[in-house]
């Protein structure tokens, strides 16, 4: 057994007493200090303020153009740029606030929700956004009017100004008449295969039951946009080819090409797949945070053609649409198409769970692939919007991805400046091309005020006076 010499000597020194005290003191001068030895690196992180005076930031995106600029998604309809010198530009890159549906400042799940740059943005200047407009005429089957028009649109950068979008270039890619205001999903991201992935919620309301929520194969629970693959695109992750077709083409290996089901669907069985990301390393897994109803929150590793269970299941548990606080004793393990219901890799109890919980809503994050915090390498970082209702007390968590079956272990990731909780609502993440991670936070639950900020995860470092950096700009 290897013994650390410092600790061994400390043990010997503690045995001296009486007349040998003089010798003890002399030896103490030349020996290392007696302390517990730990070969592990310090597992402390902190936050560096990158941008502030935002309303409701939902995430950070970087463009594949070597400019090192950060593009901030502000829910109220604006995209802001932080340049490579760390300065937030005074005018937004894009502003669609005048085209959007009116938002509720207290809380809203609509607005500008997603941004993705084309992989060849450096040459073609194309980027894509997900935002919600006023509803069109008509309404869903079952009664009522549409709530909003969810739109995925393509824009181009201004040919003469790289920090401005050309608003005249908007091209509508995909639109959905949305029956309710919540559960919009909203993330856009290009996969490593070059295709555009889009997360769409189940249409809103609660329990996947309301006008606009069709009946599915599982008769025990009413409703079922999450399980339906024929009637609409709600409750799914979509994959489309924006380089071909008008306005897009279908990748030939999408799971329902030539079969029953809409061709755009890549995976299904989601409630509100609000934030997802692709791992920059490894096998480039797609990690997705799916917001639960009242009992369980989940993180999924999404595979092509996978059915992730909603509303047959909530997390790993059998869901009861008639009483969403009472789990069913049993439920199917596969759908009527023969596909297994895939359980999440991470499950977190909702704050309303009678068993106890600490997450109002789960916020999917990213796998850390940066260099500034080496011990965090390969860890999946995610969080909670808040851990209790009506409190700005979000938390961060980290997990080590595993390849086997069953739920992964995870633990809280504490910021030195915020040892108890983030003292903000956590609304999203971001990652730059160096693999470093960013947090989008606000003191307000809804899209109001100007307390929104972007933080960068950094190693806990000391300045010349021995004081840690606590949230301020460096």
C-alpha positions in Angstrom: 0.0 0.0 0.0 1.3 3.4 -1.0 1.7 5.7 2.1 2.0 9.5 1.7 5.2 10.5 3.5 3.8 13.7 4.7 0.9 12.1 6.5 3.1 9.3 7.8 5.5 11.8 9.4 2.5 13.7 10.9 1.4 10.6 12.6 4.9 10.1 14.1 5.0 13.7 15.3 1.7 13.3 17.1 3.3 10.6 19.3 5.9 12.9 20.8 5.3 14.2 24.3 6.9 15.5 27.5 10.7 16.0 27.3 10.7 15.3 23.5 8.6 18.4 22.8 11.7 20.4 22.0 12.7 17.8 19.4 9.1 17.9 18.0 9.2 21.6 17.5 12.5 21.4 15.7 11.4 18.7 13.4 8.1 20.6 12.7 10.1 23.4 11.3 11.6 21.3 8.5 8.7 18.9 7.8 5.7 19.7 5.5 2.6 21.0 7.3 0.4 18.2 8.7 -2.7 18.0 6.6 -5.0 15.5 5.0 -3.6 14.6 1.6 -5.9 14.5 -1.4 -4.6 13.9 -4.9 -7.9 15.1 -6.4 -8.1 18.5 -8.0 -10.2 21.1 -6.3 -13.8 20.6 -7.5 -14.9 24.2 -7.3 -16.4 26.3 -10.1 -17.6 29.9 -10.2 -19.4 32.3 -12.6 -18.0 35.1 -14.7 -20.4 37.7 -15.9 -20.4 37.9 -19.7 -23.5 40.1 -20.4 -26.3 41.8 -18.4 -29.2 44.2 -18.9 -31.1 41.4 -20.7 -34.8 40.7 -20.3 -35.2 36.9 -20.4 -32.1 35.2 -22.0 -32.8 31.5 -23.0 -29.4 30.5 -24.3 -26.1 31.3 -26.0 -25.1 30.2 -29.5 -21.8 30.7 -31.4 -21.5 31.0 -35.2 -19.2 28.7 -37.2 -17.2 31.7 -38.6 -14.1 31.9 -36.3 -15.3 35.3 -35.1 -15.6 34.1 -31.4 -18.8 36.1 -31.0 -21.5 35.0 -28.7 -25.1 35.3 -29.8 -27.7 35.6 -27.0 -31.3 34.5 -27.4 -33.5 37.0 -25.5 -37.1 35.6 -25.3 -38.6 39.1 -26.0 -37.5 38.7 -29.7 -34.0 40.0 -29.8 -30.6 38.4 -30.5 -27.7 40.2 -28.9 -24.0 39.9 -29.8 -21.1 39.8 -27.4 -18.0 40.4 -29.5 -14.6 38.8 -29.2 -13.5 41.6 -26.8 -16.3 40.8 -24.4 -18.4 43.8 -25.3 -22.2 43.5 -25.7 -23.1 45.5 -28.8 -25.6 48.3 -28.3 -28.0 47.2 -31.1 -29.3 43.7 -31.6 -28.3 41.4 -34.3 -31.9 40.6 -35.0 -35.2 42.0 -33.6 -38.5 40.2 -34.3 -40.3 41.6 -31.3 -42.7 43.6 -33.5 -43.8 40.4 -35.2 -44.4 38.2 -32.2 -47.4 37.3 -30.2 -47.8 39.5 -27.1 -46.0 37.9 -24.1 -47.2 37.7 -20.5 -44.5 39.4 -18.4 -45.2 37.3 -15.4 -44.5 34.0 -17.1 -44.6 32.8 -20.7 -43.3 29.9 -22.7 -43.7 31.7 -26.1 -41.4 34.2 -27.8 -38.1 33.9 -29.5 -37.1 30.4 -28.4 -34.3 29.0 -30.6 -31.4 30.0 -32.9 -29.1 27.9 -35.0 -26.4 28.9 -37.5 -26.0 27.0 -40.7 -22.8 24.9 -40.7 -21.6 26.9 -43.7 -22.6 30.2 -42.3 -19.2 31.6 -43.0 -20.0 31.5 -46.7 -23.8 31.5 -47.0 -24.7 33.7 -44.1 -27.8 31.6 -43.2 -29.3 31.2 -39.8 -32.6 29.9 -38.4 -34.8 31.0 -35.5 -37.9 29.5 -33.8 -40.4 32.2 -32.7 -44.1 32.6 -32.0 -46.4 34.9 -33.9 -50.1 35.9 -33.4 -52.5 33.0 -34.2 -54.1 32.5 -37.5 -57.8 32.3 -37.9 -59.6 29.1 -36.9 -58.9 26.7 -34.1 -58.2 23.1 -33.2 -60.6 20.2 -33.3 -62.4 20.2 -30.0 -63.1 23.9 -29.8 -61.5 27.2 -29.1 -59.1 29.3 -31.1 -55.4 28.8 -31.9 -53.1 30.4 -29.4 -50.1 31.2 -31.6 -48.3 30.4 -34.8 -45.0 28.7 -34.1 -42.6 29.4 -36.9 -39.1 28.2 -37.9 -37.6 30.7 -40.3 -34.4 31.2 -42.2 -32.6 34.6 -42.4 -29.4 35.8 -43.8 -26.8 38.2 -42.4 -26.6 41.7 -43.8 -24.1 41.6 -46.7 -22.4 44.8 -45.5 -22.6 44.4 -41.7 -21.7 41.1 -40.1 -23.3 42.2 -36.8 -26.8 42.8 -38.4 -29.3 40.4 -39.9 -31.0 41.3 -43.1 -34.7 41.3 -42.0 -35.9 41.3 -45.7 -34.5 37.8 -46.2 -36.9 35.9 -44.0 -37.9 32.5 -45.5 -40.5 30.5 -43.7 -39.3 26.9 -43.3 -42.1 25.4 -41.1 -45.2 26.6 -39.3 -47.5 25.0 -36.8 -50.9 26.4 -35.5 -50.4 25.9 -31.8 -53.4 25.2 -29.6 -52.0 26.3 -26.2 -49.4 28.8 -25.0 -47.1 26.4 -23.2 -45.0 23.3 -24.1 -43.4 24.8 -27.2 -40.1 23.1 -27.1 -38.1 25.5 -29.2 -34.5 24.4 -29.5 -32.9 24.4 -33.0 -29.5 22.8 -33.6 -27.6 21.4 -36.6 -26.4 17.9 -35.9 -23.0 16.6 -36.9 -24.8 15.1 -39.9 -25.6 18.6 -41.3 -29.3 18.3 -40.8 -31.5 20.8 -38.7 -33.1 19.3 -35.6 -36.1 21.0 -34.0 -37.8 20.2 -30.7 -41.6 20.6 -30.6 -43.7 20.3 -27.5 -47.0 18.4 -27.2 -49.1 21.4 -27.9 -49.5 22.6 -24.3 -52.2 22.5 -21.7 -51.7 19.7 -19.2 -51.5 15.9 -19.4 -51.5 16.0 -23.2 -55.2 16.4 -23.0 -57.0 19.5 -24.4 -58.4 20.7 -27.8 -55.8 20.0 -30.4 -54.5 16.9 -28.6 -55.5 13.9 -30.7 -56.4 10.5 -29.5 -53.6 8.0 -29.7 -53.1 4.2 -29.5 -53.0 4.2 -25.6 -56.7 4.3 -24.6 -56.0 4.3 -20.8 -54.8 7.9 -21.0 -56.9 10.3 -22.9 -55.2 12.6 -25.5 -51.8 11.8 -27.0 -49.9 14.2 -29.3 -46.8 12.7 -27.7 -47.6 9.2 -28.9 -49.3 10.2 -32.2 -47.1 10.1 -35.3 -49.7 10.6 -38.0 -51.9 13.7 -37.2 -49.4 16.5 -36.4 -45.8 17.2 -35.5 -46.4 18.0 -31.8 -44.4 16.1 -29.1 -41.5 15.3 -31.4 -37.9 16.0 -32.3 -37.9 16.7 -36.1 -35.0 16.4 -38.5 -35.0 18.2 -41.9 -32.6 19.0 -44.7 -32.6 22.7 -45.3 -30.0 22.4 -48.1 -32.5 20.8 -50.5 -36.1 21.0 -51.3 -38.5 23.9 -51.0 -38.5 24.9 -48.2 -36.8 21.7 -47.1 -36.3 18.0 -47.9 -36.5 14.9 -45.8 -33.4 13.0 -45.0 -33.7 9.6 -46.6 -32.9 7.7 -43.4 -35.5 9.4 -41.2 -37.3 6.6 -39.3 -40.8 7.0 -40.9 -39.8 7.5 -44.5 -41.8 5.0 -46.5 -43.7 3.9 -43.3 -46.6 5.0 -41.3 -45.8 8.3 -39.6 -44.8 11.8 -40.6 -41.5 11.9 -42.5 -40.1 14.9 -40.5 -40.2 13.0 -37.2 -36.8 11.8 -35.8 -38.0 10.8 -32.3 -41.3 11.1 -30.4 -43.0 10.7 -27.1 -42.0 14.1 -25.6 -44.0 16.5 -23.4 -41.9 19.7 -23.5 -38.5 19.1 -25.0 -37.4 22.7 -24.1 -33.6 22.5 -24.4 -31.4 20.0 -26.2 -27.8 19.8 -27.3 -25.3 17.7 -29.2 -22.2 16.5 -27.5 -19.1 18.1 -29.1 -17.1 15.0 -28.4 -17.5 11.2 -28.1 -20.3 9.8 -30.2 -22.0 13.2 -30.4 -25.0 12.1 -28.5 -28.2 14.2 -28.5 -29.0 15.2 -24.9 -32.5 16.5 -24.2 -34.3 17.8 -21.2 -38.0 17.0 -21.2 -40.1 19.0 -18.7 -42.4 16.8 -16.6 -46.0 17.3 -15.4 -46.0 17.3 -11.6 -44.0 14.3 -10.5 -40.8 13.7 -12.5 -38.4 15.6 -14.7 -36.1 13.8 -17.2 -33.0 14.0 -19.4 -33.0 11.7 -22.4 -30.3 10.5 -24.8 -32.3 10.7 -28.1 -31.8 8.1 -30.8 -33.4 7.9 -34.2 -36.8 6.5 -34.2 -37.0 6.3 -30.4 -40.2 6.6 -28.4 -39.6 8.4 -25.1 -42.9 7.5 -23.5 -45.1 10.6 -22.9 -47.9 10.4 -22.0 -47.8 6.7 -21.3 -45.0 7.4 -18.9 -43.5 10.4 -17.0 -39.9 9.6 -16.5 -39.6 6.0 -15.6 -43.1 5.9 -14.1 -46.5 5.0 -15.5 -48.4 8.3 -16.0 -52.1 8.8 -15.0 -53.8 11.4 -17.1 -57.0 11.2 -15.0 -55.0 12.1 -11.8 -51.5 13.3 -12.5 -50.4 13.1 -8.9 -51.1 9.3 -8.7 -49.0 6.9 -10.7 -50.6 4.0 -12.4 -49.6 0.5 -11.2 -48.6 -0.6 -14.7 -48.4 0.5 -18.3 -47.2 -0.9 -21.7 -43.4 -1.3 -22.3 -43.8 -0.8 -26.1 -46.1 1.1 -28.4 -48.5 -0.2 -31.0 -45.8 0.1 -33.6 -43.6 -2.3 -31.7 -41.1 0.3 -30.5 -40.0 0.1 -26.9 -40.7 3.0 -24.6 -37.2 4.4 -23.8 -36.6 5.5 -20.3 -34.6 8.6 -19.4 -30.9 8.5 -18.3 -31.5 11.1 -15.6 -34.7 11.5 -13.5 -35.3 14.3 -11.0 -38.3 14.6 -8.7 -40.5 17.6 -9.4 -41.0 20.1 -6.6 -44.7 19.1 -6.5 -43.9 15.4 -6.0 -45.5 14.2 -2.7 -42.3 12.2 -2.2 -40.3 15.4 -2.2 -38.5 17.1 -5.0 -36.3 20.0 -5.9 -37.1 21.0 -9.5 -39.9 23.1 -10.9 -38.7 22.3 -14.4 -35.6 20.6 -15.7 -33.3 22.6 -18.0 -31.2 20.5 -20.4 -27.6 21.5 -20.8 -24.4 20.4 -22.4 -21.4 18.0 -22.0 -18.4 20.1 -20.9 -15.6 19.8 -23.5 -13.6 22.9 -22.5 -10.1 23.2 -21.1 -10.5 25.8 -18.3 -12.0 23.3 -15.8 -10.2 20.0 -16.6 -11.9 17.9 -14.0 -15.3 18.8 -15.5 -14.3 17.2 -18.8 -16.9 14.8 -20.2 -19.5 15.7 -17.5 -23.0 16.4 -18.5 -24.1 19.7 -16.9 -27.8 20.5 -16.5 -30.0 22.3 -14.0 -33.4 23.3 -12.7 -35.4 26.4 -13.6 -35.9 26.7 -9.9 -36.2 24.3 -7.0 -39.3 25.8 -5.5 -42.3 27.7 -6.8 -42.1 31.5 -7.0 -38.4 31.5 -5.9 -35.4 32.4 -7.9 -33.4 29.5 -6.6 -32.2 27.4 -9.5 -29.5 24.7 -9.1 -26.9 23.1 -11.3 -26.1 19.4 -11.5 -23.5 17.2 -13.2 -23.6 13.6 -14.3 -21.0 11.2 -15.8 -22.5 9.8 -19.0 -22.8 6.0 -18.9 -23.2 3.5 -21.7 -25.3 0.9 -19.8 -29.0 0.7 -18.9 -30.6 2.4 -15.9 -30.5 5.8 -14.5 -27.2 7.7 -14.1 -26.0 9.1 -10.8 -25.7 12.9 -10.6 -24.7 15.4 -8.0 -25.1 19.1 -7.4 -22.5 21.4 -9.0 -22.0 24.4 -6.7 -20.8 27.8 -7.7 -18.5 29.5 -5.2 -20.3 32.8 -5.5 -23.7 31.0 -4.9 -23.1 28.2 -2.5 -26.7 27.4 -1.7 -28.4 28.0 -5.1 -28.0 30.3 -8.1 -30.3 33.0 -6.6 -31.7 33.3 -10.1 -34.0 31.4 -12.4 -32.0 29.2 -14.9 -33.4 29.5 -18.4 -30.9 27.9 -20.6 -27.3 27.0 -21.4 -24.8 27.7 -24.2 -21.4 26.4 -25.4 -18.7 28.0 -27.5 -16.4 26.3 -30.0 -13.8 25.8 -27.2 -16.3 23.7 -25.3 -16.7 26.2 -22.5 -20.2 26.5 -21.0 -22.5 29.5 -20.3 -25.6 29.9 -18.2 -28.6 32.1 -19.1 -30.2 33.4 -15.9 -32.7 36.0 -14.7 -34.2 37.2 -11.4 -37.6 37.2 -13.1 -39.6 34.1 -13.9 -41.2 35.7 -16.9 -40.0 37.9 -19.8 -39.9 41.2 -17.9 -37.4 43.6 -16.3 -33.7 43.8 -17.1 -32.2 41.4 -14.7 -31.2 38.8 -17.4 -27.6 37.8 -17.4 -25.2 35.5 -19.2 -22.6 33.7 -17.0 -19.6 31.7 -18.0 -18.6 28.7 -15.9 -15.0 29.2 -14.8 -12.5 27.6 -12.4 -12.4 29.1 -9.0 -9.3 31.3 -9.0 -7.7 33.7 -6.6 -6.6 37.2 -7.4 -3.4 38.8 -6.1 -5.1 39.7 -2.8 -6.3 36.1 -2.2 -10.0 36.9 -2.9 -12.1 34.9 -5.2 -13.8 36.4 -8.2 -17.5 36.6 -7.5 -19.7 37.1 -10.5 -18.2 40.3 -11.8 -16.6 41.0 -15.1 -12.9 40.2 -15.1 
